[in-house]
Amino acid sequence: MENVVFRDGVAYGLIDFDMTARYWVPMLDPETAAQFPSYAGLDPVHRLRILAGDEASVKAFHRHGGWVTWDRLQAWLIAQRATFLDALS
């Protein structure tokens, strides 16, 4: 819940939307999701739409590069995998 801003006990804003979406939707491939029985039956597309449906969130996503930025980050993370794994061992 570190990435959620609350006001009077109500979620008011999100910080680091991509990480929030990954964990709150959750955005997992089917094999990984199957490891968590509590995720059975969840519709990640619908849940993401609810999370991102706020107009301000949509504008912020596009202002920061939208899907082009998202895809570039994913490609970079994949390319850097070995480097990160080496750093952890």
URJO-V380041 format. One record per pair of residues at least 12 apart in sequence whose ideal C-beta (glycine too) atoms are under 10 Angstrom apart, sorted by the first residue. I is the first residue (numbers start at 0). J is the second residue. Records with the same first field share a line. If there is no record, write none. Layout:
I->J, J
//
This chain:
0->19, 22, 23
1->14, 15, 18, 19
2->14, 15, 16, 17, 18, 19, 20, 22, 23
3->19, 23
10->23
12->53, 55, 56, 59
13->50, 51, 53, 55, 56, 59
16->50, 51, 56, 59, 60, 63, 69
17->60, 63, 68, 69, 72, 73
19->50, 51, 56
20->43, 46, 47, 50, 51, 56, 60
21->47
23->46, 47, 49, 50
24->38, 41, 42, 43, 44, 45, 46, 47, 48, 49, 50, 51
25->38, 41, 43, 46, 47
26->43, 44, 46, 47, 50
27->41, 43
29->43
//
